[in-house]
Amino acid sequence: MSATFLLERALIDDRVEADVLVVVEDGRFTEVLPGRDRHLPAGESPSSRVPGVTSEPVRLAGLSIPGLANCHSHAFHRALRGRTQQVGADGSPGSFWTWREQMYAVAQRLDPDSYHDLARATYREMLSAGITAVGEFHYLHHQPDGTPYADPNAMGHALVAAAKDAGIRIALLDTCYLAAGIGRAPEGVQVRYSDGDAERWAQRVDQLRGDESTVIGAAIHSVRAVPKEQIPTISRWARADTPDGRPLHVHLSEQVAENEQCHAAHGCTPTELLDDCGALGPMTSAVHATHLTDHDLALVGGASAHACFCPTTERDLGDGIGPSRALFDHGARLTLGSDSHAVIDPFEEMRAVELDERLATQQRGHWSAVELLGAATHQGHASLGFADAGRIAVGQRADLVTLDTTSTRTAGTGAGPETAVFAAVAEDVRQVMVDGLVHEAGAIRDEVGPELERAVRSVSEQPVSRRAASEGMR
């Protein structure tokens, strides 16, 4: 089945072209023809010179860009939005630690059904913002007491089903999480995260199956939560049975305390530890990568790894500003995520990378709009195992995000790459195409608010013991 679209303006590689005709067949672009390449006489149909295409194309007004990739998500954190800024129990301002207490309370309450409903609503919110694929950093594996479900992957299957129901692709980054900290057994709610050791984690993950819209990848939660001797097992799993390896993601140096604990236990930085364990490579994504040494930069860049920045979460939690440009200059590839979903707006994540660098250095011009769009599109999709997505090009998956260029934010901005990165917001998304299927973003936004309200309420109002909520470590 084929369909033809005429894009008023579209980002093709690193430039915006006018009147771009695209033909979609079986979920992929089979023709991509800018107006300047068609040389149409006045009055001739835009599709008249495309073999096999006889119908008039559907016109998409505005600026069309490739589908966006959200490379780091904890879907259940969406239940925390707007609830974590309050004063702590001792009268102190809300902090990472008061946030953590509430995060663990939600984690304790979820079951496969409630997780599906919350994730589905969260993924629909992502879709309405232009996100066509999500990397779900998944560690809620077992029942609250640590006992496996009858289906050991029930929670993972709930997330995959939620993504399919929402209409986006998913890389399920099944996360190995074995410790409450270096040298400490799982505590409280963390018992539901742990498989006991990396071998049993791998045996469980081997039962998961991907398909055209689902990639099964791996994650090391952090060097705090996975003992050094267990990390090589996860690295080997990620590199087995596939030519390029599976995605392997890891929280890296998000906070100074992580570096201090790693130095105390192992005499090295978390990055050096991962390198020693064979966990750095082209399919590795170092998430946050905030507090790095010069040697760390060289190791991550030398491995051609991805560095996944999540600026809206990093600023919400007070984590710090990571060295995005320095990582890139050393050879790393930038990607973006919304992490805790304090905000789901990929345009805000894009511009925040540049704006945060300006605050840190008191200089402008670290990242161009085209570079940031590349991070949010083809680089992001590649880091999730969807190397055939993120470009408007023949043979690529037919993903499109069409922005309103006449809104109060975008009017008069020139409808170029800078419009998308430095002016647009999620609400400027008009239409989203995922693998050739078109979704009206405004209609989704109208529906998903009440859906989110119900899903969040269902996991925010159930009782949970304070001890179970507060023990453990993120």
Buried (B, 14 or more C-beta within 10 A) or exposed (E): EBBBBBBBBBBBEEEBBEBBBBBBBEBBBBBBBBBEEBEBEEEEBBBEEBEEBEEEBEEBBBBBBBBBBBBBBBBBBBBBBEEBEEEEEEEEEBBBEBBBBBBBBBBBBBBBEBBBBBBBBBBBBBBBBBBBBBBBBBBBBBBBEBEBBEEBBBBBBBBBBBBBBBBBBBBBBBBBBBBBBBEEEBBBBBBBBBBEBBEBBBEBBEEBEBEEBBBBBBBBBBBBBBBBEBBBBBBEBBBEEEEEBBBBBBBBBBBEEBBEBBBEBBEBBBBBBBBBBBBBBBBBBBBBBBBBEEEBBBBBBEBBBBBBBBBBBBBBBEBBBBBBBBBBEBBBBBBBBBBBBBBBBBBBBBBBBBBBBEEBEEEEEBBBBBBBBBBBBBBBBBBBBBEBBBBBBEEBBBBBBBBBBEBEBBEEBEBBBBBBBBBBBBBBBBBBBBBBEBBEBBEBBEEBEEBBEEBBEBBBEEEBEEEBBBBBBB
